[in-house]
């Protein structure tokens, strides 16, 4: 299991459009990928799960990956979150 803390820079946080991009990216990996925010954890492969966290701009979230390609999955998802723009 690997994890990485990431700051959300997107002005609208992780709303529908960026969350959809995240789900697509996470779904391309075999590993389980989740994010943790405010003590809640959600599967990044679930759009409803990501949206239910209510992540806003400036939030620090933790990306967690567990599985055979966990290093790449964690790095790629974290990079996507850092680079998301409207």
C-alpha positions in Angstrom: 0.0 0.0 0.0 1.3 3.5 -0.9 -0.2 6.9 -0.2 0.5 10.5 -1.1 -0.9 13.8 0.1 -2.1 16.2 -2.5 -3.4 19.7 -2.5 -6.5 20.4 -4.6 -5.9 23.5 -6.8 -8.9 23.3 -9.0 -11.1 26.4 -8.3 -14.2 24.3 -8.0 -12.7 21.4 -6.1 -13.6 17.8 -7.2 -17.0 18.4 -8.7 -18.5 16.4 -11.6 -16.2 17.1 -14.5 -12.8 16.7 -12.6 -14.2 13.8 -10.6 -15.2 12.0 -13.9 -11.6 12.4 -15.2 -10.3 11.0 -11.9 -12.6 8.0 -12.1 -11.5 7.3 -15.7 -7.8 7.5 -14.7 -8.2 5.3 -11.6 -10.2 2.7 -13.5 -7.3 2.2 -15.9 -5.3 0.6 -13.0 -5.7 -2.9 -11.5 -5.0 -1.6 -7.9 -7.7 -0.3 -5.6 -7.4 3.5 -5.5 -9.1 5.6 -2.8 -9.0 9.2 -1.5 -9.3 10.3 2.1 -10.6 13.7 3.1 -11.9 15.0 6.4 -11.8 11.5 7.9 -13.9 10.0 5.1 -12.6 7.6 2.5 -14.0 6.9 -1.0 -13.1 4.6 -3.9 -11.8 6.7 -6.7 -13.3 4.3 -9.2 -16.8 5.4 -8.0 -18.0 8.8 -9.2 -20.6 9.0 -6.5 -18.0 8.1 -3.9 -15.7 10.9 -5.0 -18.5 13.5 -5.2 -19.8 12.5 -1.7 -16.5 13.7 -0.2 -17.3 17.3 -1.1 -13.6 18.2 -1.7 -13.1 21.9 -2.2 -10.3 24.1 -3.5 -7.3 24.2 -1.2 -8.2 20.9 0.5 -5.4 18.5 1.3 -6.4 14.9 0.4 -4.6 11.6 0.6 -4.5 9.3 -2.4 -4.1 5.6 -1.4 -3.4 2.8 -3.7 -3.1 -0.9 -3.0 -2.4 -3.7 -5.5 0.0 -4.8 -8.2 0.4 -1.4 -9.9 0.0 0.7 -6.7 3.0 2.9 -7.2 2.1 4.0 -10.7 -1.6 4.3 -9.8 -0.9 6.5 -6.8 1.5 8.7 -8.7 -0.7 9.1 -11.7 -3.9 9.9 -9.8 -2.1 12.3 -7.5 -0.5 14.1 -10.5 -4.0 14.4 -12.1 -5.5 15.9 -9.0 -2.6 18.4 -8.7 -2.9 19.5 -12.4 -6.7 19.7 -12.6 -8.0 23.0 -13.9 -11.5 24.1 -14.8 
